[in-house]
Amino acid sequence: MDQPPPYQPEFVPMKGNKYMRLEDTHGAPKFQHTVVLGQPQPVVPHPRDHIIWSLCSLVYCNPFCLGMLAVYFSIKSRDRKMVGDLEGARKHGKTACCFNTVTLTLAILGLLFFITYGIIIYQVAH
């Protein structure tokens, strides 16, 4: 009877290890490479929700409750972003930005009006 050829330890898998180390006759390890090619995905920035600006508009200058509306749309934008609706988040974020801009503009105009009014009253009184 013929004896089976003796196995070399490099080619016998060990218990619990399902990977074998393959070497060629020169002793250099052989590696199998897998290359996955795909289309590069465009980087889309996440929509901004302007929550900090909205909170500052609510606390520091809130003419006609526009700061409250800005906070409302900022929260809606953040909720839409968490759900994955980036277009809805972008729309609500843009609305919040518009309310914040109007709030800031009205606050600056109101401040300038009161400063001008105070200067006029002071000059008339003296």
Secondary structure, DSSP 8 states (H G I E B T S, - for coil): --------GGGS--TT------B-TTS-B---------------------HHHHHHHHHH--GGGHHHHHHHHHHHHHHHHHHT-HHHHHHHHHHHHHHHHHHHHHHHHHHHHHHHHHHHHHHHH-
